[in-house]
Amino acid sequence: VQLQASGGGLVQAGDPLRLSCIASGGRTFSTYGMGWFRQAPGKEREFVAAISASGGITYYADSVKGRFTISRDTAKNTVYLQLNSLKPEDTAVYYCTADKSHYNLGHGLAVYWGQGTLVTVSS
């Protein structure tokens, strides 16, 4: 599976942004859970959100719960991350991930990672 993330950019605090991640490579996208991690400058990588293969189960880090929403469109092989009420501390490179294990998705152990898209939030 190859993952291509996009949608990052420079926004002001409070603005919304939507990240997309398209999966390709011949695997069955619908059988993989998908997720997002982020890494801020000088900080360790951290879990953001994940969604099950069916789309029926979602997980969020406490720091983004209520502000970010993860969703997927199986027909388009795409997972989305809607970022609302952005804060300067949300500034990071956001990576999409794919794995069949929810545990792996939540602990940074996913087998597939995209190249990352930079989100910068100005105050």
GUSE-972996 format. One record per residue (C-alpha): residue number from 0; z, x, y; residue in three letters. Coordinates in steps of 0.05 Angstrom, whole numbers. Each point is the difference from the previous one (the first is absolute). Last residue first. Layout:
BEGIN
{NUM,{Z,X,Y},"Ala"}
...
//
This chain:
BEGIN
{122,{326,-32,653},"Ser"}
{121,{-61,26,-36},"Ser"}
{120,{-15,-17,-72},"Val"}
{119,{-45,47,-39},"Thr"}
{118,{-27,-21,-68},"Val"}
{117,{-39,53,-38},"Leu"}
{116,{-40,-19,-62},"Thr"}
{115,{12,33,-67},"Gly"}
{114,{-44,33,-53},"Gln"}
{113,{12,-51,-55},"Gly"}
{112,{48,10,-58},"Trp"}
{111,{-7,-16,-74},"Tyr"}
{110,{52,14,-55},"Val"}
{109,{57,-31,38},"Ala"}
{108,{64,40,-3},"Leu"}
{107,{25,-13,70},"Gly"}
{106,{60,-39,-22},"His"}
{105,{-21,-71,14},"Gly"}
{104,{-69,4,-30},"Leu"}
{103,{26,37,-61},"Asn"}
{102,{52,-54,-13},"Tyr"}
{101,{-52,-54,8},"His"}
{100,{-41,33,-55},"Ser"}
{99,{-74,-14,-6},"Lys"}
{98,{-14,49,57},"Asp"}
{97,{-37,1,66},"Ala"}
{96,{17,32,66},"Thr"}
{95,{-17,-8,73},"Cys"}
{94,{22,53,49},"Tyr"}
{93,{24,-10,71},"Tyr"}
{92,{5,60,46},"Val"}
{91,{58,-13,46},"Ala"}
{90,{24,-34,64},"Thr"}
{89,{44,-58,-22},"Asp"}
{88,{57,31,41},"Glu"}
{87,{-38,-18,63},"Pro"}
{86,{7,-73,-18},"Lys"}
{85,{-51,-50,-23},"Leu"}
{84,{14,-74,6},"Ser"}
{83,{-51,-15,-53},"Asn"}
{82,{-33,43,-53},"Leu"}
{81,{-45,-36,-49},"Gln"}
{80,{-12,42,-61},"Leu"}
{79,{-62,-17,-40},"Tyr"}
{78,{-24,13,-70},"Val"}
{77,{-73,-2,-18},"Thr"}
{76,{-42,-6,-62},"Asn"}
{75,{-41,-52,37},"Lys"}
{74,{7,-54,-53},"Ala"}
{73,{71,22,-12},"Thr"}
{72,{21,-13,71},"Asp"}
{71,{70,28,10},"Arg"}
{70,{60,-11,44},"Ser"}
{69,{56,40,31},"Ile"}
{68,{38,-26,60},"Thr"}
{67,{38,41,51},"Phe"}
{66,{50,-25,52},"Arg"}
{65,{50,-41,-40},"Gly"}
{64,{18,59,-44},"Lys"}
{63,{-23,65,31},"Val"}
{62,{64,41,0},"Ser"}
{61,{27,-34,-62},"Asp"}
{60,{-58,27,-40},"Ala"}
{59,{-42,-55,-28},"Tyr"}
{58,{-19,-28,-68},"Tyr"}
{57,{-50,-53,-19},"Thr"}
{56,{-11,-42,-62},"Ile"}
{55,{-55,-51,-10},"Gly"}
{54,{-58,44,17},"Gly"}
{53,{-22,0,-73},"Ser"}
{52,{0,75,-4},"Ala"}
{51,{67,4,35},"Ser"}
{50,{8,17,73},"Ile"}
{49,{34,59,33},"Ala"}
{48,{31,17,67},"Ala"}
{47,{24,58,43},"Val"}
{46,{27,56,-44},"Phe"}
{45,{16,65,34},"Glu"}
{44,{-30,70,6},"Arg"}
{43,{48,50,28},"Glu"}
{42,{5,15,73},"Lys"}
{41,{-26,52,48},"Gly"}
{40,{-55,-44,26},"Pro"}
{39,{5,-69,-32},"Ala"}
{38,{-23,-12,-71},"Gln"}
{37,{-19,-69,-25},"Arg"}
{36,{-7,-35,-66},"Phe"}
{35,{-40,-61,-16},"Trp"}
{34,{-8,-37,-65},"Gly"}
{33,{-46,-29,-53},"Met"}
{32,{12,-28,-69},"Gly"}
{31,{-58,11,-46},"Tyr"}
{30,{-33,-48,-49},"Thr"}
{29,{-43,-34,53},"Ser"}
{28,{-32,66,19},"Phe"}
{27,{-32,8,-68},"Thr"}
{26,{-23,71,1},"Arg"}
{25,{-71,20,19},"Gly"}
{24,{14,45,58},"Gly"}
{23,{16,-41,60},"Ser"}
{22,{60,-26,38},"Ala"}
{21,{-3,-19,73},"Ile"}
{20,{63,7,43},"Cys"}
{19,{8,-38,64},"Ser"}
{18,{50,8,57},"Leu"}
{17,{12,-55,50},"Arg"}
{16,{31,12,68},"Leu"}
{15,{46,-41,45},"Pro"}
{14,{28,20,68},"Asp"}
{13,{74,1,15},"Gly"}
{12,{1,74,19},"Ala"}
{11,{-68,22,24},"Gln"}
{10,{-57,18,-46},"Val"}
{9,{-37,63,-21},"Leu"}
{8,{-39,-6,-64},"Gly"}
{7,{0,-15,-74},"Gly"}
{6,{-48,-49,-31},"Gly"}
{5,{-24,38,-61},"Ser"}
{4,{20,19,-70},"Ala"}
{3,{-49,21,-54},"Gln"}
{2,{27,0,-71},"Leu"}
{1,{-37,29,-59},"Gln"}
{0,{18,-25,-69},"Val"}
//
